[in-house]
Amino acid sequence: MVHGAQGSLESTVKQLAPGRAATMGPSEKLSYDITELRPQLYWDLPADIDPIRRLLERYSGVPPEEVEKHILAVRQNLWNIKPYGCIGKFRFLQLDFAADPRYQDALKRLTRRCTKEALLDVGCCVGQMLRKMVVDGVDSSRLFGTDLEPRFLEMGYEMFRDKGRLRSMFVAGDVLDHDDDPKDPLRLLDGKMTIIHAASFFHLFTWDDQVAAARRLVRFLKPGDKNAFIFGRQVGCEDPGYQQGPKGYTRYLHNAASWQKMWNEVGQQTGTRWRTEVDVIPESGDAVTKSADVNFEFEGLNRIRFGVYRA
């Protein structure tokens, strides 16, 4: 499913028939009891929502007295689509990515006169980062987003009230789909990007699935672009390895060494070379456990920002 097709990709959109987007139909049931998890995952509105409040008032035109009501209505609609912890905990309101120096680097490149840069936000949810970038001066036609759930992309237009004026393209698809699927809608983005943002994304998967996802991200980048880079944030661990979440599935959490090791493997499989950077976000372990990123707890948890650069 493609939303907001525009710019240099317009001809590609016309050539490529949209593929399926993975969704949970009305007859499908969750494998766990959401009523038991709701107190843990469905939080009250945070006390400090000033950054997103300013964005909604100035960019979206939401009246100040209606902001909280608007946010709560959006959260409920998103929760009805998929009761994810990041939805219940209002993770989609947070704009802390703007404090990452790599965000500022991306911003500088995207706001240069006659820039050819293009940024893709992977797992973009409602596209809050892209709207923030527009407010920060980026031409929205240089911004792209993808998410597994197409209804999140539609809710982004509702949240930010910009349908018809935002020129960004959104494509619903699964980065873990087989690379050779001719109906994969994400093929439309292959080889077009110079910068990729992936926050709260890799830590959802096993090692093998992270490698597969990283291979897919490499395909999104312009071939041979020496300045291309990937950045984001995720939950990490002092001692890397598999950890089990509350719903019984496992995911692999990284430290700096394992993150580089994984990208070495990605490089071997794609004929590329990558240099990584990892910064641990300074905060207490208790703060990490209670954050909107985390739905589980154990020793050594932290949150990390990362950059991945061509070597």
Buried (B, 14 or more C-beta within 10 A) or exposed (E): BBBBBBBEBEEBBEEBEBBBBEBEEEEEEEEEEEEEBEEEBBBEEEEEBEBBBEBBBEBBEBEEEEBEEBBEEBBEBBBEBBBBBBBBBBBBBBBEBBEBEBBEBBBEBBBEEEBEBBBBBBBBBBBBBBBBBBEBEBBBBBBBBBBBBBBBBBBBBBBBBBEEEBBBBBBBBBBBBEEEBEEBBBBBBBEBBBBBBBBBBBBBBEBEBBBBBBBBBBBBBBEEBEEBBBBBBBBBBEEBEEBEBBEEEEBBBBBBEBBBBBBBBBBEEBEBEBEBBBBEBEEEBEBBBEBBBBBBEEEBBBBBBBBBBBE
